[in-house]
Amino acid sequence: MQRVSTFLMFSGDMCGKAKEAIDLYTSLIAGSEIKSIEYFEADEGGGNEGDVKHAVFTLGGQEYLAFDSAMGHKFSFTPSISIYVSCETEEELDRLFKGLSQDGAIMMPPDNYGFSRKFTWIADKYGVSWQLNLA
């Protein structure tokens, strides 16, 4: 059986930030954990010493992969792909909004948009997009 996971590549100005981002995400979302992290060693091809070579973590039980890419890419994260979180309480949504929007960008501020009592769409300081919805 195939296994499908979301893979986050931290590149450009965000290269070297994967571990910091993973720590933030797993601290904010209940039922999350870091399963494993490998780091690039000195003089190892493909990355900078100490950067994340391969990480496996979960957010609310969903598995994610991540790494730092020191290669020059002409792309980064885009809002057209986002992590969607169904929040059970308004307090949970507000807490996640505060933690994820700090130093990021607010694309849709928390509000009632008709399809949800409370919804927000943000990009965190690493450029990863999040949709938070009050279920």
TAURDA-V362445 format. One record per run of one state. SS is the DSSP state (@ for helix, = for strand, . for the rest). FROM is the first residue (numbers start at 1). LEN is the number of residues. Records with the same first field share a line. If there is no record, write none. Layout:
# TAURDA-V362445
SS->FROM-LEN / FROM-LEN
This chain:
# TAURDA-V362445
.->1-5 / 15-3 / 29-4 / 40-12 / 60-2 / 70-12 / 88-2 / 102-3 / 112-7 / 124-5 / 135-1
=->6-6 / 33-7 / 52-8 / 62-8 / 82-6 / 105-7 / 119-5 / 129-6
@->12-3 / 18-11 / 90-12
